[in-house]
Amino acid sequence: MKPNYQYDKRQRDLAKKKQQDEKRLKKRAKNDADAAQEKPADSSADENKESVPN
């Protein structure tokens, strides 16, 4: 029986795509978490600037 190289290549490509998608989602979740942590700090800094009279 001959090896089915097209099938093997397709399986490798699917596995690679799945891994890239997982990596992309992980990075996106990390960036969203970092942005969420920075926003409250930035908004409180803006409030302090507004409350200080010039």
N, C-alpha and C positions, 0 to 999 in steps of 0.2 A: 504494500500500500504506500502511495506517495504522500509525503507530508503536504499539508495544506498551508502554504506560506501566507496566502492572502488572509486566511482566518487568523493565523498567529499575529500577523501585522495589525489587523483590525483590533484584536484583543489588547495588544500593547498600546495602540493609539487610544483606545477607550480608557485604559487604566491611567495613561498619562494625562488625558483630559480630566478625568475624575480627580486626580491628585492636584492638578493646577486649579481646578474649581474650589477644592477644599482649602488650598493655600490662599486663594483670593478671598474667600469668605472669612477665613481666619484673620487676614490682614484688615479686611473691612470692619470686622467686629472690634478689633483692637483700636483702629482709628476712631470708630464711633465712641468707644469707651473713653479714649483720650480726649476727644472733643467735648464729651459730656462733663468730664472733670474740669476742663479749662473754662467752660462757659460760666459756671457760678463764680469762679474767681474773677473773671473779667467783668461780670456784671456788678459785683460788689465793689470793684475798683472804680467803675464808672459812677456808682452811687456816691462813693466817697468824694469824688471830684466835684459832683454836683452840689453836695451839701456844704462844701467849704466855700465861704464867701470870699470874693476877690477884693 
